[in-house]
């Protein structure tokens, strides 16, 4: 009998510290999608990204027109190839600029939302905050408080790089 009790007791005691800690932790939850949707800074950044993508599409269309006109001029294959490479370099530069803008704004949005979550969690005395989708039951929902904090921030798209 003691052969069974001792291992069970040892196992119970080894998990006791973890059980005690989780029992005293205050857990918060946020709806990440709702925060993104309601954050005016994210909406502004999304508009700026959309505008940049439109500019890239327009640049590609314009480049295609320029090359089509160039081909009509009966230039040599070498000249056509040179012109094509020249135009491709311009498009690649514009595409890289657009990609950099998207990455920069995405990081800023994520940082702003995370900072607001941390600040609100600290103010409410929460130890851990999870996305609502990861929690089945429980937790203090701080989504609205974080959303209000985010609404007070200046738009991301207007901040200097």
C-alpha positions as protocol buffer text, in pm:
chain_id: "A"
residue {
  index: 1
  type: UNK
  ca { x: 0 y: 0 z: 0 }
}
residue {
  index: 2
  type: UNK
  ca { x: 277 y: 245 z: 85 }
}
residue {
  index: 3
  type: UNK
  ca { x: 438 y: 164 z: -250 }
}
residue {
  index: 4
  type: UNK
  ca { x: 138 y: 323 z: -420 }
}
residue {
  index: 5
  type: UNK
  ca { x: 82 y: 612 z: -177 }
}
residue {
  index: 6
  type: UNK
  ca { x: 442 y: 740 z: -181 }
}
residue {
  index: 7
  type: UNK
  ca { x: 465 y: 783 z: -563 }
}
residue {
  index: 8
  type: UNK
  ca { x: 120 y: 943 z: -574 }
}
residue {
  index: 9
  type: UNK
  ca { x: 215 y: 1176 z: -288 }
}
residue {
  index: 10
  type: UNK
  ca { x: 545 y: 1268 z: -458 }
}
residue {
  index: 11
  type: UNK
  ca { x: 366 y: 1333 z: -786 }
}
residue {
  index: 12
  type: UNK
  ca { x: 103 y: 1547 z: -612 }
}
residue {
  index: 13
  type: UNK
  ca { x: 365 y: 1752 z: -428 }
}
residue {
  index: 14
  type: UNK
  ca { x: 572 y: 1803 z: -744 }
}
residue {
  index: 15
  type: UNK
  ca { x: 272 y: 1961 z: -920 }
}
residue {
  index: 16
  type: UNK
  ca { x: 157 y: 2159 z: -616 }
}
residue {
  index: 17
  type: UNK
  ca { x: 369 y: 2474 z: -686 }
}
residue {
  index: 18
  type: UNK
  ca { x: 238 y: 2498 z: -1043 }
}
residue {
  index: 19
  type: UNK
  ca { x: -119 y: 2442 z: -925 }
}
residue {
  index: 20
  type: UNK
  ca { x: -83 y: 2704 z: -653 }
}
residue {
  index: 21
  type: UNK
  ca { x: 55 y: 2960 z: -895 }
}
residue {
  index: 22
  type: UNK
  ca { x: -214 y: 2915 z: -1160 }
}
residue {
  index: 23
  type: UNK
  ca { x: -480 y: 2935 z: -892 }
}
residue {
  index: 24
  type: UNK
  ca { x: -367 y: 3284 z: -792 }
}
residue {
  index: 25
  type: UNK
  ca { x: -301 y: 3426 z: -1140 }
}
residue {
  index: 26
  type: UNK
  ca { x: -541 y: 3681 z: -1272 }
}
residue {
  index: 27
  type: UNK
  ca { x: -620 y: 3611 z: -1635 }
}
residue {
  index: 28
  type: UNK
  ca { x: -747 y: 3859 z: -1889 }
}
residue {
  index: 29
  type: UNK
  ca { x: -878 y: 3805 z: -2239 }
}
residue {
  index: 30
  type: UNK
  ca { x: -904 y: 4031 z: -2544 }
}
residue {
  index: 31
  type: UNK
  ca { x: -1072 y: 3999 z: -2877 }
}
residue {
  index: 32
  type: UNK
  ca { x: -777 y: 4072 z: -3108 }
}
residue {
  index: 33
  type: UNK
  ca { x: -988 y: 4098 z: -3422 }
}
residue {
  index: 34
  type: UNK
  ca { x: -1225 y: 4345 z: -3258 }
}
residue {
  index: 35
  type: UNK
  ca { x: -931 y: 4556 z: -3136 }
}
residue {
  index: 36
  type: UNK
  ca { x: -787 y: 4570 z: -3488 }
}
residue {
  index: 37
  type: UNK
  ca { x: -1126 y: 4651 z: -3643 }
}
residue {
  index: 38
  type: UNK
  ca { x: -1203 y: 4928 z: -3393 }
}
residue {
  index: 39
  type: UNK
  ca { x: -856 y: 5085 z: -3383 }
}
residue {
  index: 40
  type: UNK
  ca { x: -863 y: 5405 z: -3590 }
}
residue {
  index: 41
  type: UNK
  ca { x: -485 y: 5387 z: -3634 }
}
residue {
  index: 42
  type: UNK
  ca { x: -519 y: 5045 z: -3796 }
}
residue {
  index: 43
  type: UNK
  ca { x: -792 y: 5174 z: -4025 }
}
residue {
  index: 44
  type: UNK
  ca { x: -573 y: 5468 z: -4130 }
}
residue {
  index: 45
  type: UNK
  ca { x: -275 y: 5239 z: -4189 }
}
residue {
  index: 46
  type: UNK
  ca { x: -490 y: 4999 z: -4391 }
}
residue {
  index: 47
  type: UNK
  ca { x: -599 y: 5290 z: -4612 }
}
residue {
  index: 48
  type: UNK
  ca { x: -238 y: 5401 z: -4659 }
}
residue {
  index: 49
  type: UNK
  ca { x: -138 y: 5044 z: -4752 }
}
residue {
  index: 50
  type: UNK
  ca { x: -425 y: 5020 z: -4999 }
}
residue {
  index: 51
  type: UNK
  ca { x: -322 y: 5349 z: -5158 }
}
residue {
  index: 52
  type: UNK
  ca { x: 39 y: 5229 z: -5192 }
}
residue {
  index: 53
  type: UNK
  ca { x: -78 y: 4905 z: -5354 }
}
residue {
  index: 54
  type: UNK
  ca { x: -290 y: 5106 z: -5599 }
}
residue {
  index: 55
  type: UNK
  ca { x: 11 y: 5322 z: -5683 }
}
residue {
  index: 56
  type: UNK
  ca { x: 217 y: 5007 z: -5751 }
}
residue {
  index: 57
  type: UNK
  ca { x: -53 y: 4866 z: -5979 }
}
residue {
  index: 58
  type: UNK
  ca { x: -71 y: 5198 z: -6164 }
}
residue {
  index: 59
  type: UNK
  ca { x: 308 y: 5206 z: -6202 }
}
residue {
  index: 60
  type: UNK
  ca { x: 303 y: 4853 z: -6346 }
}
residue {
  index: 61
  type: UNK
  ca { x: 28 y: 4948 z: -6592 }
}
residue {
  index: 62
  type: UNK
  ca { x: 215 y: 5263 z: -6695 }
}
residue {
  index: 63
  type: UNK
  ca { x: 537 y: 5064 z: -6741 }
}
residue {
  index: 64
  type: UNK
  ca { x: 356 y: 4815 z: -6963 }
}
residue {
  index: 65
  type: UNK
  ca { x: 225 y: 5101 z: -7177 }
}
residue {
  index: 66
  type: UNK
  ca { x: 570 y: 5258 z: -7205 }
}
residue {
  index: 67
  type: UNK
  ca { x: 723 y: 4927 z: -7310 }
}
residue {
  index: 68
  type: UNK
  ca { x: 446 y: 4860 z: -7563 }
}
residue {
  index: 69
  type: UNK
  ca { x: 511 y: 5201 z: -7723 }
}
residue {
  index: 70
  type: UNK
  ca { x: 884 y: 5132 z: -7721 }
}
residue {
  index: 71
  type: UNK
  ca { x: 832 y: 4800 z: -7901 }
}
residue {
  index: 72
  type: UNK
  ca { x: 636 y: 4977 z: -8176 }
}
residue {
  index: 73
  type: UNK
  ca { x: 941 y: 5190 z: -8255 }
}
residue {
  index: 74
  type: UNK
  ca { x: 1113 y: 4896 z: -8425 }
}
residue {
  index: 75
  type: UNK
  ca { x: 1418 y: 4901 z: -8202 }
}
residue {
  index: 76
  type: UNK
  ca { x: 1676 y: 4624 z: -8194 }
}
residue {
  index: 77
  type: UNK
  ca { x: 1635 y: 4328 z: -7959 }
}
residue {
  index: 78
  type: UNK
  ca { x: 1927 y: 4458 z: -7749 }
}
residue {
  index: 79
  type: UNK
  ca { x: 1759 y: 4797 z: -7708 }
}
residue {
  index: 80
  type: UNK
  ca { x: 1430 y: 4630 z: -7618 }
}
residue {
  index: 81
  type: UNK
  ca { x: 1601 y: 4411 z: -7361 }
}
residue {
  index: 82
  type: UNK
  ca { x: 1780 y: 4712 z: -7210 }
}
residue {
  index: 83
  type: UNK
  ca { x: 1455 y: 4910 z: -7190 }
}
residue {
  index: 84
  type: UNK
  ca { x: 1272 y: 4613 z: -7036 }
}
residue {
  index: 85
  type: UNK
  ca { x: 1542 y: 4576 z: -6769 }
}
residue {
  index: 86
  type: UNK
  ca { x: 1535 y: 4950 z: -6698 }
}
residue {
  index: 87
  type: UNK
  ca { x: 1158 y: 4946 z: -6649 }
}
residue {
  index: 88
  type: UNK
  ca { x: 1176 y: 4628 z: -6440 }
}
residue {
  index: 89
  type: UNK
  ca { x: 1428 y: 4793 z: -6204 }
}
residue {
  index: 90
  type: UNK
  ca { x: 1184 y: 5081 z: -6150 }
}
residue {
  index: 91
  type: UNK
  ca { x: 897 y: 4843 z: -6079 }
}
residue {
  index: 92
  type: UNK
  ca { x: 1110 y: 4633 z: -5844 }
}
residue {
  index: 93
  type: UNK
  ca { x: 1207 y: 4947 z: -5651 }
}
residue {
  index: 94
  type: UNK
  ca { x: 842 y: 5053 z: -5622 }
}
residue {
  index: 95
  type: UNK
  ca { x: 741 y: 4702 z: -5514 }
}
residue {
  index: 96
  type: UNK
  ca { x: 1014 y: 4699 z: -5246 }
}
residue {
  index: 97
  type: UNK
  ca { x: 903 y: 5042 z: -5125 }
}
residue {
  index: 98
  type: UNK
  ca { x: 545 y: 4915 z: -5097 }
}
residue {
  index: 99
  type: UNK
  ca { x: 655 y: 4600 z: -4915 }
}
residue {
  index: 100
  type: UNK
  ca { x: 862 y: 4805 z: -4669 }
}
residue {
  index: 101
  type: UNK
  ca { x: 566 y: 5034 z: -4601 }
}
residue {
  index: 102
  type: UNK
  ca { x: 335 y: 4738 z: -4537 }
}
residue {
  index: 103
  type: UNK
  ca { x: 583 y: 4572 z: -4301 }
}
residue {
  index: 104
  type: UNK
  ca { x: 652 y: 4897 z: -4116 }
}
residue {
  index: 105
  type: UNK
  ca { x: 286 y: 4982 z: -4063 }
}
residue {
  index: 106
  type: UNK
  ca { x: 202 y: 4624 z: -3965 }
}
residue {
  index: 107
  type: UNK
  ca { x: 472 y: 4625 z: -3697 }
}
residue {
  index: 108
  type: UNK
  ca { x: 354 y: 4963 z: -3569 }
}
residue {
  index: 109
  type: UNK
  ca { x: -7 y: 4845 z: -3546 }
}
residue {
  index: 110
  type: UNK
  ca { x: 96 y: 4530 z: -3361 }
}
residue {
  index: 111
  type: UNK
  ca { x: 322 y: 4728 z: -3123 }
}
residue {
  index: 112
  type: UNK
  ca { x: 51 y: 4986 z: -3047 }
}
residue {
  index: 113
  type: UNK
  ca { x: -211 y: 4720 z: -2976 }
}
residue {
  index: 114
  type: UNK
  ca { x: 29 y: 4516 z: -2762 }
}
residue {
  index: 115
  type: UNK
  ca { x: 136 y: 4824 z: -2563 }
}
residue {
  index: 116
  type: UNK
  ca { x: -227 y: 4915 z: -2497 }
}
residue {
  index: 117
  type: UNK
  ca { x: -302 y: 4558 z: -2385 }
}
residue {
  index: 118
  type: UNK
  ca { x: -1 y: 4558 z: -2150 }
}
residue {
  index: 119
  type: UNK
  ca { x: -93 y: 4896 z: -2002 }
}
residue {
  index: 120
  type: UNK
  ca { x: -457 y: 4801 z: -1948 }
}
residue {
  index: 121
  type: UNK
  ca { x: -361 y: 4462 z: -1801 }
}
residue {
  index: 122
  type: UNK
  ca { x: -123 y: 4634 z: -1560 }
}
residue {
  index: 123
  type: UNK
  ca { x: -389 y: 4886 z: -1457 }
}
residue {
  index: 124
  type: UNK
  ca { x: -636 y: 4605 z: -1391 }
}
residue {
  index: 125
  type: UNK
  ca { x: -383 y: 4389 z: -1206 }
}
residue {
  index: 126
  type: UNK
  ca { x: -387 y: 4106 z: -1457 }
}
residue {
  index: 127
  type: UNK
  ca { x: -90 y: 3868 z: -1476 }
}
residue {
  index: 128
  type: UNK
  ca { x: -168 y: 3708 z: -1812 }
}
residue {
  index: 129
  type: UNK
  ca { x: -376 y: 3811 z: -2114 }
}
residue {
  index: 130
  type: UNK
  ca { x: -485 y: 3567 z: -2384 }
}
residue {
  index: 131
  type: UNK
  ca { x: -674 y: 3614 z: -2706 }
}
residue {
  index: 132
  type: UNK
  ca { x: -1039 y: 3521 z: -2652 }
}
residue {
  index: 133
  type: UNK
  ca { x: -1018 y: 3247 z: -2915 }
}
residue {
  index: 134
  type: UNK
  ca { x: -766 y: 3062 z: -2699 }
}
residue {
  index: 135
  type: UNK
  ca { x: -982 y: 3063 z: -2384 }
}
residue {
  index: 136
  type: UNK
  ca { x: -1291 y: 2850 z: -2354 }
}
residue {
  index: 137
  type: UNK
  ca { x: -1417 y: 2974 z: -2018 }
}
residue {
  index: 138
  type: UNK
  ca { x: -1322 y: 3252 z: -1778 }
}
residue {
  index: 139
  type: UNK
  ca { x: -1090 y: 3545 z: -1777 }
}
residue {
  index: 140
  type: UNK
  ca { x: -1159 y: 3913 z: -1744 }
}
residue {
  index: 141
  type: UNK
  ca { x: -1245 y: 4067 z: -2079 }
}
residue {
  index: 142
  type: UNK
  ca { x: -1049 y: 4390 z: -2126 }
}
residue {
  index: 143
  type: UNK
  ca { x: -1121 y: 4436 z: -2497 }
}
residue {
  index: 144
  type: UNK
  ca { x: -1334 y: 4750 z: -2455 }
}
residue {
  index: 145
  type: UNK
  ca { x: -1084 y: 4916 z: -2219 }
}
residue {
  index: 146
  type: UNK
  ca { x: -797 y: 4847 z: -2458 }
}
residue {
  index: 147
  type: UNK
  ca { x: -1005 y: 4971 z: -2752 }
}
residue {
  index: 148
  type: UNK
  ca { x: -1075 y: 5300 z: -2571 }
}
residue {
  index: 149
  type: UNK
  ca { x: -703 y: 5342 z: -2497 }
}
residue {
  index: 150
  type: UNK
  ca { x: -621 y: 5283 z: -2864 }
}
residue {
  index: 151
  type: UNK
  ca { x: -875 y: 5540 z: -2979 }
}
residue {
  index: 152
  type: UNK
  ca { x: -681 y: 5807 z: -2786 }
}
residue {
  index: 153
  type: UNK
  ca { x: -359 y: 5738 z: -2979 }
}
residue {
  index: 154
  type: UNK
  ca { x: -264 y: 5944 z: -3285 }
}
residue {
  index: 155
  type: UNK
  ca { x: -305 y: 5770 z: -3621 }
}
residue {
  index: 156
  type: UNK
  ca { x: -9 y: 5545 z: -3707 }
}
residue {
  index: 157
  type: UNK
  ca { x: 4 y: 5659 z: -4069 }
}
residue {
  index: 158
  type: UNK
  ca { x: 79 y: 6015 z: -3955 }
}
residue {
  index: 159
  type: UNK
  ca { x: 364 y: 5922 z: -3718 }
}
residue {
  index: 160
  type: UNK
  ca { x: 715 y: 5991 z: -3836 }
}
residue {
  index: 161
  type: UNK
  ca { x: 923 y: 5689 z: -3930 }
}
